[in-house]
Amino acid sequence: MTRAEDIKKHIEKEKQDGKYHKQIRIEENATGFGYEKLFQEYLTDIVSEVWVEDPYIRTVHQLYNFLRFCEMLVKGPCKVKTIHLVTSYEAGSGRNQQLSGLEEIQQSLRSYGVTLNIEFSSSIHDREIRFNNGWMIKIGRGLDYFKKPQSRFSIGYCDLDLRPCHETTVDVFHTKHTKKM
């Protein structure tokens, strides 16, 4: 029991020092990995700004994933005022739907006092989410790690904790101990 307490104290100190690295492996078809499960631990009350780099916020289901992520931020405990999104353009006729969906999310966030800044990049590939408290989360599949629901009326359609996932890896770092090259 004493050893467990010592390990817990050591991990807490590593987190405070910013030397913490956590890797979560989400197995194929695993459930219980909604956004709150992955991010809540790092969303302290000082978080006011969030950066999302994900090239795949383009199709309807990806826009819904981003919307659900924004809803989690609005619910707190953080006090998010600004979200920066860098994504890529959808090709062809889907571009209008992408732009329209992002504009609707932007307007909806505005009614909660949150500004959504959107930037498009044709060269973006990697996916990462950063909070202004120094935490950085890299998800191999970005926000789109959930499988398509069986139907609109199947369990997991609304509650992402109940939705099966694609296999992916989540890495959590603190920017205090990452080197920019």
Order of alpha helices (4+ residues) and beta strands (2+ residues): alpha-beta-alpha-beta-alpha-beta-alpha-beta-beta-beta-beta
